[in-house]
């Protein structure tokens, strides 16, 4: 009898233990992320735009590429298989990649490219981020067609800090060339001149009605109902142009920038630079309007160079009847267009960027570094570089156009910087003597110096783990002042100050916003001005920083930060995965 009693007791204890364990797992699962698997087959696809067909590089034969959806805390496992003749990498733009730098994607910085017939698995966890980001190729100019949205939903049970929208829609701006873009950039590298301009901008891969007889049918249509709320996830995946975006007769409420919630504000026009993402709420009118409305985007351009001065447009179409009746009626309705700022409206650009502020509340704090360990002052701009003797460049005295940070035009190495750093094999790959200040002082936004030649090299800045950094980025007027959208991999930074003219280290820091500045991964350095950012170097690895205008990146407007390992186990970069591509 005693044995039976003990057996029953054992079963009861086991059952209770199992229930507690299972229940504990359930509680964990509710808050811990899941693993999501994606497969990206890189393949060619024939696409017709503007009356011409060409073969483009795509993911899974889709253009734009597939949307990646995840929740904060999820682990992403993306197998990329390269079936095309080009070397390929994928960058998960804006994902912090905490201790997963091997998955960041910029070619020859964190990895060697995936060669034809090879594959690589990108493996990373989304930590402390929610909102809209995007993925794109990060080698040569392949991101012209290799891009797609990343939607990060909040953890289950956590609402948005704004009213839940009826529907969410990604709106991706792109740029389209009739010719092959790899040929275009290779030709430009040979002549030393600027590459040919794009032929059109696109919304979700479609140019819209303003181009030629073929383009009207290639127009993105957003069908909406009266009295509803829509969340538009705006992404600028264009190569070389910042864009103004507006919807006729509708205002927008900006609620998030670069996957960080912001203090909501109303605007008729959004300015979005390449590399930036912005979430806006569109509230449709209460009653069916007797009109359809254009959603249009055109460039904000500040430099001396020519630019693609065209307008892409989609159509906002109200529906409240049967689809056939609605389509017939929509054709009869007048089409209203928005008024966009003029192409060089820097005053609007400055006012708009100043309105973007972090929520900075208890749920979503703005952890702005208050005490600074290292200060840097970087000039960003253009210049000239000598061509080799066997090259016939068309700049003065056989020179080519170049771009530089602190007069150093970055030379891409032949092996990945992260591997060289991790295995202590930096010799011959990079040096850690990137200048913390410009090599010589001049009136940065006044008359340029007589010598506008830049130096070149593969130089990086090395930072101890947990260094708090203040970085002032100063535009120069060499060849021409212009806005530069600077993107930092591996981190978000806080935009604590900005202004026109030359940064004044005595007066300007007193005006810094250290309470609720915008937290971003890409910031426009104002044309003829400066921007000051702060970040905490708490992510070990090698992190690329570059202009997100692809032409400037090609010319060398890029550099890298090395963040050393910390002492703790969770402050060190793990070794590379076994399938890391070889150079």
C-alpha positions in Angstrom: 0.0 0.0 0.0 2.9 2.3 0.9 4.4 1.6 -2.6 1.1 2.6 -4.3 0.8 5.8 -2.3 4.4 6.7 -3.2 3.8 5.9 -6.8 0.7 8.2 -6.9 2.6 10.9 -5.1 5.4 10.7 -7.6 2.9 11.0 -10.5 1.2 14.0 -8.9 4.6 15.8 -8.3 5.7 14.9 -11.8 2.4 16.3 -13.3 2.7 19.5 -11.3 6.4 19.9 -12.3 5.5 19.3 -15.9 2.6 21.9 -15.7 4.9 24.5 -14.1 7.6 23.8 -16.6 5.2 24.0 -19.5 3.5 27.1 -18.1 6.9 28.7 -17.6 7.8 27.9 -21.2 4.5 29.4 -22.3 5.2 32.6 -20.4 8.7 32.8 -21.9 7.4 32.1 -25.4 5.0 34.9 -25.1 7.8 37.4 -24.6 10.8 35.6 -26.2 11.1 35.7 -30.0 10.7 32.9 -32.5 13.0 31.9 -35.3 11.9 32.9 -38.8 13.4 31.3 -41.9 13.6 33.0 -45.3 15.3 31.9 -48.5 16.6 34.5 -51.0 17.4 33.2 -54.4 19.3 35.9 -56.3 18.3 35.5 -59.9 17.9 37.6 -63.1 14.4 38.8 -64.3 13.3 40.5 -67.5 11.4 43.7 -66.5 9.8 46.3 -68.8 9.6 49.9 -67.7 9.4 53.1 -69.8 8.8 51.1 -73.0 12.1 49.1 -72.6 12.9 45.7 -71.3 16.1 44.8 -69.5 17.4 42.0 -67.3 17.7 43.0 -63.6 19.0 41.3 -60.5 16.2 40.3 -58.1 15.4 38.2 -55.0 13.1 35.3 -55.8 12.2 36.9 -59.2 10.4 39.8 -57.4 10.8 43.5 -57.9 10.8 45.1 -55.4 12.0 42.2 -53.4 10.0 40.2 -50.8 8.9 41.8 -47.5 10.5 40.4 -44.4 8.2 40.5 -41.4 9.3 39.9 -37.8 8.5 40.8 -34.2 10.9 42.5 -31.9 13.0 39.8 -30.3 12.8 37.3 -33.2 15.8 35.6 -34.7 16.1 35.8 -38.4 17.8 33.1 -40.5 18.0 34.1 -44.2 19.7 31.8 -46.7 21.0 33.8 -49.7 21.9 31.7 -52.8 23.6 33.5 -55.6 22.5 32.3 -59.1 23.8 35.4 -61.0 27.1 36.4 -62.6 27.7 39.2 -60.0 29.2 38.9 -56.5 26.4 39.7 -54.0 25.9 40.7 -50.4 22.7 41.7 -48.5 22.6 44.4 -45.8 19.8 44.6 -43.2 19.7 48.4 -43.1 19.2 49.8 -39.7 19.2 46.4 -37.8 21.6 46.9 -34.9 23.3 43.5 -35.3 24.2 43.3 -31.7 27.2 40.9 -31.6 26.2 39.6 -35.0 28.4 41.8 -37.2 29.1 38.8 -39.5 25.5 39.2 -40.7 25.7 43.0 -41.4 26.5 42.6 -45.1 28.6 45.5 -46.6 31.1 43.8 -49.0 34.8 43.8 -47.9 33.8 45.4 -44.6 32.0 42.6 -42.6 32.2 39.9 -45.2 33.6 38.8 -48.6 30.9 38.7 -51.2 28.8 35.6 -52.0 30.2 34.5 -55.3 28.3 32.9 -58.2 26.9 29.5 -57.2 27.7 30.1 -53.5 25.4 30.7 -50.6 25.6 32.3 -47.1 23.2 32.2 -44.1 22.6 35.6 -42.4 21.7 34.9 -38.8 20.8 37.7 -36.4 18.3 38.6 -33.7 16.2 41.8 -33.7 16.8 43.4 -30.3 15.0 46.5 -28.9 13.8 47.6 -32.3 10.3 47.9 -33.9 9.1 49.8 -37.0 10.1 50.0 -40.6 13.6 49.2 -42.0 14.7 47.7 -45.3 17.2 45.3 -46.8 19.3 46.0 -49.9 22.4 44.7 -51.7 25.6 46.3 -50.4 28.1 45.9 -53.3 28.7 48.1 -56.3 25.4 49.5 -57.6 23.3 46.3 -57.3 21.0 47.8 -54.7 19.3 49.6 -57.6 17.0 46.6 -57.9 17.9 44.4 -54.9 15.8 45.9 -52.1 12.7 45.2 -50.0 11.0 46.2 -46.8 11.6 44.9 -43.3 8.5 45.3 -41.0 9.3 44.7 -37.3 6.1 44.5 -35.2 6.1 45.1 -31.5 6.2 42.1 -29.1 2.8 40.4 -28.8 0.4 42.3 -26.6 2.4 45.6 -26.9 0.4 48.2 -28.8 1.7 51.0 -31.1 2.0 54.3 -29.2 -0.6 55.6 -31.7 -4.1 54.4 -32.7 -4.0 51.0 -34.5 -4.3 51.6 -38.3 -7.0 49.9 -40.4 -4.2 48.8 -42.8 -0.4 49.1 -43.2 1.2 49.7 -46.6 4.9 49.8 -47.6 5.7 52.6 -50.0 9.2 52.1 -51.4 10.9 54.8 -53.5 13.4 53.6 -56.1 15.4 54.8 -59.0 15.3 53.4 -62.5 17.9 53.4 -65.4 17.0 52.2 -68.9 20.7 51.1 -69.3 22.5 48.5 -67.2 23.7 50.3 -64.0 26.8 48.1 -63.5 28.0 49.3 -67.0 27.2 52.9 -66.1 29.3 52.9 -62.9 32.1 51.1 -64.6 32.2 53.6 -67.4 32.2 56.5 -64.9 35.1 54.9 -63.0 37.1 54.8 -66.3 36.4 58.5 -67.3 36.6 59.9 -63.7 33.4 61.8 -64.3 29.9 61.5 -62.8 27.8 58.6 -63.9 24.7 59.0 -66.1 21.5 60.1 -64.3 18.6 57.8 -63.8 15.7 57.9 -66.2 12.9 57.7 -63.6 12.0 57.4 -59.9 9.6 54.6 -58.9 7.0 53.9 -56.2 6.9 50.2 -55.4 8.9 49.6 -58.6 6.5 51.6 -60.8 7.4 55.0 -62.4 3.8 56.4 -62.7 2.1 58.6 -65.3 4.6 61.4 -65.9 7.3 59.7 -68.0 6.2 58.5 -71.4 3.3 56.7 -73.2 4.2 53.4 -71.6 4.6 54.6 -68.1 0.9 55.4 -67.2 0.0 51.7 -67.0 2.9 51.2 -64.6 1.4 53.3 -61.7 1.0 52.2 -58.1 -2.5 52.5 -56.9 -3.4 52.7 -53.2 -7.1 51.9 -52.8 -8.6 53.3 -49.6 -12.0 53.7 -47.9 -13.4 56.9 -46.5 -13.0 57.6 -42.7 -10.2 55.0 -42.2 -6.6 55.2 -40.9 -3.7 53.9 -42.9 -0.1 53.5 -41.8 2.3 54.2 -44.7 5.7 52.7 -44.3 7.9 55.0 -46.4 11.3 53.7 -47.5 13.8 55.6 -49.7 15.7 52.9 -51.6 16.8 55.4 -54.4 20.5 55.4 -55.2 21.3 59.0 -55.4 18.4 61.3 -54.5 16.8 62.6 -51.5 13.0 63.0 -52.1 10.1 65.1 -51.1 6.8 63.1 -50.9 3.2 64.4 -50.6 -0.4 63.3 -51.2 -2.7 65.9 -52.8 -5.3 67.3 -50.4 -4.2 65.1 -47.5 -2.0 65.7 -44.5 0.2 63.1 -42.9 1.1 62.5 -39.2 4.7 61.4 -38.8 5.0 58.8 -36.0 8.3 57.0 -36.6 11.7 57.5 -38.2 14.3 54.8 -38.8 12.4 52.3 -36.6 12.2 54.6 -33.6 8.9 56.1 -32.5 8.8 59.9 -32.6 6.6 62.6 -31.1 3.7 62.8 -33.7 3.5 65.9 -35.9 1.4 66.8 -38.8 3.0 67.7 -42.2 1.9 68.0 -45.8 5.3 66.9 -47.1 7.9 64.4 -46.0 11.6 64.7 -46.8 13.3 61.3 -46.9 16.9 60.7 -47.8 18.3 57.4 -49.3 18.7 55.0 -46.4 15.9 56.6 -44.3 12.5 55.1 -43.4 9.6 57.1 -42.1 6.2 55.9 -40.9 3.2 58.2 -41.4 -0.4 58.0 -40.6 -2.8 58.9 -43.4 -6.4 59.6 -42.3 -8.8 59.4 -45.2 -11.7 61.9 -45.6 -15.0 61.0 -43.9 -17.1 60.9 -47.1 -16.4 59.7 -50.6 -14.7 62.6 -52.4 -15.4 63.4 -56.0 -11.7 63.1 -57.0 -8.7 60.9 -57.1 -5.4 62.1 -55.7 -1.8 61.9 -56.8 0.9 60.7 -54.3 4.1 62.2 -55.7 7.8 62.3 -55.0 10.5 64.3 -56.6 14.1 65.2 -55.6 15.6 67.5 -53.0 18.9 68.4 -54.7 21.4 70.9 -53.3 24.7 70.3 -55.1 26.2 71.8 -58.3 25.7 68.6 -60.3 22.7 67.9 -62.6 20.1 65.5 -61.2 17.2 63.5 -62.3 14.6 66.3 -62.1 11.5 64.0 -62.7 8.5 63.2 -60.6 7.2 59.7 -59.8 3.6 59.4 -58.8 1.1 56.9 -57.6 -2.7 57.3 -57.2 -4.8 57.4 -54.0 -8.1 56.0 -55.0 -11.2 56.0 -52.8 -13.5 53.0 -53.0 -16.9 52.5 -51.4 -18.9 50.6 -54.1 -18.5 47.5 -56.1 -15.0 47.2 -57.8 -16.3 47.5 -61.4 -18.5 50.5 -60.6 -15.6 52.1 -58.6 -13.1 51.6 -61.4 -15.5 53.2 -64.0 -16.2 56.1 -61.7 -12.5 56.6 -60.8 -11.8 57.1 -64.5 -14.2 60.0 -64.7 -13.1 61.7 -61.5 -10.7 64.7 -61.7 -7.1 63.9 -60.7 -5.6 66.3 -58.1 -1.9 66.8 -57.7 0.0 67.9 -54.5 2.3 71.0 -54.4 5.9 70.0 -53.5 8.8 72.2 -52.4 11.2 73.4 -55.0 14.2 71.2 -55.6 16.7 73.1 -53.5 14.4 74.2 -50.6 17.0 73.8 -47.8 14.9 76.0 -45.5 12.1 73.4 -45.6 14.6 70.6 -45.2 16.1 72.2 -42.1 12.7 72.9 -40.5 11.4 69.4 -41.3 14.4 67.6 -39.7 14.2 69.8 -36.6 10.6 68.6 -36.1 11.6 65.0 -35.8 12.0 64.3 -32.1 12.2 61.1 -30.0 9.2 60.1 -27.9 11.6 60.2 -24.9 9.1 58.8 -22.4 9.4 56.1 -19.7 8.4 53.3 -22.2 10.6 54.6 -25.0 13.4 56.5 -23.4 16.0 58.5 -25.4 19.3 57.3 -23.9 21.4 60.2 -25.1 25.0 59.9 -24.0 25.5 62.9 -21.5 29.2 62.4 -20.7 31.4 62.2 -23.8 34.7 60.1 -23.9 35.8 60.9 -27.5 35.0 63.9 -29.8 35.5 63.8 -33.5 35.2 66.5 -36.2 34.8 65.0 -39.7 34.6 67.1 -42.9 32.5 65.4 -45.7 32.6 66.5 -49.3 34.1 66.2 -52.8 37.5 66.7 -54.3 39.8 65.4 -57.0 42.1 62.3 -57.1 44.9 61.5 -59.5 44.3 58.8 -62.1 46.9 56.2 -63.0 49.2 57.0 -65.9 47.6 54.3 -68.2 44.1 55.8 -67.5 42.7 58.6 -69.5 40.6 60.5 -67.0 38.7 63.7 -68.1 39.3 65.8 -65.0 42.0 68.5 -65.0 45.6 67.0 -65.3 44.3 63.5 -65.6 42.3 63.6 -62.4 38.9 62.0 -61.4 36.1 63.1 -59.1 36.5 61.8 -55.6 34.8 62.1 -52.2 36.4 62.0 -48.8 35.9 62.2 -45.0 38.6 64.4 -43.4 40.3 64.4 -46.8 40.7 60.6 -46.8 39.0 58.9 -49.7 38.4 55.3 -48.6 40.1 52.5 -50.6 38.1 49.3 -50.5 40.3 46.4 -49.3 40.6 43.0 -51.0 39.6 41.1 -47.8 36.9 41.8 -45.3 38.0 44.3 -42.5 36.0 42.3 -39.8 37.9 39.1 -40.6 41.3 40.9 -40.5 40.3 42.5 -37.2 39.0 39.4 -35.6 42.0 37.3 -36.5 44.5 40.1 -35.8 45.6 40.2 -39.4 45.3 43.9 -40.1 48.8 44.2 -41.6 48.4 45.3 -45.2 44.6 45.5 -44.9 43.9 48.6 -42.8 45.5 51.1 -40.4 43.9 52.7 -37.3 45.2 56.2 -38.0 42.0 57.8 -39.4 42.3 61.5 -38.5 40.0 62.7 -35.6 40.0 66.2 -37.2 40.6 67.6 -40.7 44.3 67.5 -41.6 44.3 71.2 -42.3 41.8 73.9 -41.3 40.1 76.2 -43.9 36.8 78.0 -44.2 34.8 74.8 -44.9 31.7 76.5 -46.3 33.4 79.6 -47.8 35.8 79.8 -50.8 37.5 76.4 -51.2 41.3 76.1 -50.8 43.4 76.1 -54.0 44.5 72.5 -53.5 41.4 70.2 -53.7 43.2 66.9 -54.1 42.3 64.2 -51.6 44.5 61.5 -50.1 43.4 57.9 -50.1 43.8 54.9 -47.8 42.0 52.2 -45.9 42.0 53.9 -42.5 39.7 53.2 -39.5 39.0 54.6 -36.0 39.4 52.0 -33.2 37.3 52.6 -30.1 37.4 50.8 -26.7 34.1 49.0 -25.8 31.4 51.4 -24.4 33.1 54.6 -25.5 30.6 57.4 -25.7 31.2 59.4 -29.0 30.3 62.8 -30.2 30.8 63.3 -33.9 30.4 66.6 -35.8 29.9 66.1 -39.6 30.8 69.3 -41.5 29.8 69.7 -45.2 32.4 71.5 -47.4 32.0 73.8 -50.4 34.8 72.1 -52.4 33.4 71.6 -55.9 30.0 72.6 -54.3 28.2 72.4 -51.0 25.6 69.7 -50.9 23.5 67.6 -48.5 25.0 64.2 -47.6 22.9 61.5 -46.0 25.4 59.7 -43.7 24.5 56.2 -42.6 26.2 54.4 -39.6 26.0 50.6 -39.5 25.6 48.8 -36.2 24.2 51.7 -34.2 21.5 54.3 -33.9 22.8 57.8 -33.1 21.1 60.9 -31.6 21.1 64.1 -33.7 21.9 66.6 -30.9 22.5 69.6 -33.1 22.6 71.0 -36.7 23.2 74.4 -38.3 24.4 76.3 -41.4 27.9 77.5 -42.0 30.9 76.3 -40.0 30.5 74.5 -36.7 31.6 76.7 -33.8 32.9 74.5 -31.0 32.7 77.3 -28.5 29.1 78.5 -29.1 27.1 75.6 -30.8 27.3 72.9 -28.2 25.4 75.1 -25.7 22.4 74.8 -28.1 22.5 70.9 -28.3 19.3 69.0 -27.6 20.2 66.3 -25.0 16.6 65.6 -24.0 14.6 64.4 -26.9 16.7 64.5 -30.1 15.9 62.3 -33.1 17.4 58.8 -32.9 18.3 57.6 -36.4 20.7 55.4 -38.4 20.9 57.9 -41.4 21.2 61.7 -41.1 21.4 64.4 -43.7 24.5 66.6 -43.3 22.9 69.9 -44.3 24.2 71.6 -47.5 26.8 74.2 -46.4 26.2 73.2 -42.8 26.9 70.7 -40.1 25.2 68.0 -37.9 26.3 66.8 -34.5 25.5 63.2 -33.4 26.2 61.1 -30.3 26.3 57.3 -29.9 27.5 54.7 -27.4 30.0 52.2 -28.9 28.5 49.2 -27.2 28.5 46.8 -30.1 31.8 45.0 -30.8 32.9 44.6 -34.4 33.7 46.6 -37.5 31.1 49.2 -38.5 30.9 51.0 -41.9 29.9 54.6 -42.1 29.2 56.1 -45.5 27.2 58.5 -47.6 24.0 56.8 -48.8 24.2 58.6 -52.2 25.7 55.6 -54.0 27.8 57.9 -56.4 29.6 59.4 -53.4 30.2 56.0 -51.8 31.7 54.9 -55.1 34.0 57.9 -55.0 35.2 57.1 -51.5 32.9 59.0 -49.0 33.1 56.2 -46.5 35.1 54.9 -43.5 34.8 52.4 -40.7 34.8 52.2 -36.9 36.3 49.3 -35.0 34.7 48.7 -31.6 36.9 46.5 -29.5 35.6 43.6 -27.4 34.6 44.4 -23.8 35.6 42.3 -20.8 32.3 40.5 -20.2 31.2 37.4 -22.1 28.3 39.3 -23.7 30.6 42.1 -24.8 32.6 40.0 -27.2 32.1 39.3 -30.9 31.6 35.5 -31.4 33.7 33.8 -34.1 32.5 33.8 -37.7 30.0 31.2 -39.0 31.5 28.3 -40.9 29.9 29.3 -44.2 31.3 32.9 -44.2 32.2 33.6 -47.8 35.8 33.7 -48.8 37.4 36.4 -50.9 
